Amino acid sequence: MKVAVITGSSKGIGACIAKDLNKRKIKVILIARSKKLLRKVQQNLQYPRLSKIINKDLRTFSSCRSIDKKIKKIDYLINVAGATKGGEFITLKDSDWNDGYDLKFKAALRLSKLFWKKLKKNRGKIINIGGGAGAWEKPSRTFMIGGAVNASLNHFSKTLSIQGKLDKISVSIINPGMTLTGRLEKLLKSDAKTLKKNVSEILKIRLRSAKINRPTKPEEVSKLVLKLISDKNSNGKAFKIDGGIVLKQKNI
């Protein structure tokens, strides 16, 4: 039986990925901070018995290491965790920057390294979920941390795919634009406060700027993950998904 470890799987994109993989009888190991939310996701899986939950804060190396010790077999590592803070440069604290890098970038780096030997044994895959900011979207002065972290994650994925080619481990990344999650709602509210506009105005401005009719749905990102899992030549691939439209970026 194949085993997938999915970080940030208590809601949004991560929860959708867990649901879709579980439907295909892949055992899913769900990781996030909230045990309550993880339980809710687990209960709604088609095959709850083919799942395990681990509630951990991934911002520290010790937490990542404890997860590695609990998992004996892994075929797919899907790094989704990460919610960077938006806001104006002058108001963002040093701790906000540390928080963003520790959860989204360093957790992906640490877990990739900790699981590398197990993934090599099974010719496994690492799929990172980045974001349009820092990858292909225009820079935003109210989303500096998110853009910087995503740029780092894209570079990390690029360099790791070179090592992956040697060790028969596929490394790829998906960079979604605006996606219908609770995270998007928070960012829109933050921008509305900073720019002194209402949320609906901010959404219209962002849709117009991105030249799309609607945000991407989490299910559409999950569908792309399934495609990468079944793709025998997925190593080094990067995908952009915006408004539900998938475009292949230049191979990482």
Secondary structure as the mmCIF struct_conf table of DSSP 4:
data_model
#
loop_
_struct_conf.conf_type_id
_struct_conf.id
_struct_conf.beg_label_comp_id
_struct_conf.beg_label_asym_id
_struct_conf.beg_label_seq_id
_struct_conf.end_label_comp_id
_struct_conf.end_label_asym_id
_struct_conf.end_label_seq_id
STRN STRN1 VAL A 3 THR A 7
TURN_TY1_P TURN_TY1_P1 GLY A 8 SER A 10
BEND BEND1 LYS A 11 LYS A 11
HELX_RH_AL_P HELX_RH_AL_P1 GLY A 12 LYS A 23
TURN_TY1_P TURN_TY1_P2 ARG A 24 LYS A 25
STRN STRN2 LYS A 27 ALA A 32
BEND BEND2 ARG A 33 ARG A 33
HELX_RH_AL_P HELX_RH_AL_P2 LYS A 35 GLN A 43
TURN_TY1_P TURN_TY1_P3 ASN A 44 ASN A 44
BEND BEND3 LEU A 45 TYR A 47
HELX_RH_3T_P HELX_RH_3T_P1 PRO A 48 LEU A 50
STRN STRN3 SER A 51 ASN A 55
TURN_TY1_P TURN_TY1_P4 LEU A 58 ARG A 59
BEND BEND4 THR A 60 THR A 60
HELX_RH_AL_P HELX_RH_AL_P3 PHE A 61 LYS A 70
BEND BEND5 LYS A 72 LYS A 72
BEND BEND6 ASP A 75 ASP A 75
STRN STRN4 TYR A 76 ASN A 79
HELX_LH_PP_P HELX_LH_PP_P1 THR A 84 GLY A 86
HELX_RH_3T_P HELX_RH_3T_P2 PHE A 89 THR A 91
HELX_RH_AL_P HELX_RH_AL_P4 ASP A 94 GLY A 100
HELX_RH_PI_P HELX_RH_PI_P1 TYR A 101 LYS A 106
HELX_RH_AL_P HELX_RH_AL_P5 ALA A 107 ASN A 122
TURN_TY1_P TURN_TY1_P5 ARG A 123 ARG A 123
STRN STRN5 LYS A 125 ILE A 129
BEND BEND7 GLY A 132 GLY A 132
TURN_TY1_P TURN_TY1_P6 ALA A 133 TRP A 136
BEND BEND8 GLU A 137 GLU A 137
HELX_LH_PP_P HELX_LH_PP_P2 LYS A 138 PRO A 139
TURN_TY1_P TURN_TY1_P7 ARG A 141 THR A 142
HELX_RH_AL_P HELX_RH_AL_P6 MET A 144 ASP A 167
TURN_TY1_P TURN_TY1_P8 LYS A 168 LYS A 168
STRN STRN6 SER A 170 PRO A 176
BEND BEND9 MET A 178 MET A 178
STRN STRN7 THR A 179 THR A 179
BEND BEND10 LEU A 180 THR A 181
HELX_RH_AL_P HELX_RH_AL_P7 GLY A 182 LEU A 195
TURN_TY1_P TURN_TY1_P9 LYS A 196 LYS A 196
HELX_RH_AL_P HELX_RH_AL_P8 VAL A 199 ALA A 210
TURN_TY1_P TURN_TY1_P10 LYS A 211 LYS A 211
BEND BEND11 ASN A 213 ARG A 214
HELX_LH_PP_P HELX_LH_PP_P3 PRO A 215 PRO A 215
STRN STRN8 THR A 216 THR A 216
HELX_LH_PP_P HELX_LH_PP_P4 LYS A 217 LYS A 217
HELX_RH_AL_P HELX_RH_AL_P9 PRO A 218 SER A 230
TURN_TY1_P TURN_TY1_P11 LYS A 232 ASN A 233
TURN_TY1_P TURN_TY1_P12 ASN A 235 GLY A 236
STRN STRN9 ALA A 238 ASP A 242
TURN_TY1_P TURN_TY1_P13 GLY A 243 GLY A 244
STRN STRN10 ILE A 245 LYS A 248
HELX_LH_PP_P HELX_LH_PP_P5 GLN A 249 GLN A 249
BEND BEND12 LYS A 250 LYS A 250
HELX_LH_PP_P HELX_LH_PP_P6 ASN A 251 ASN A 251
#
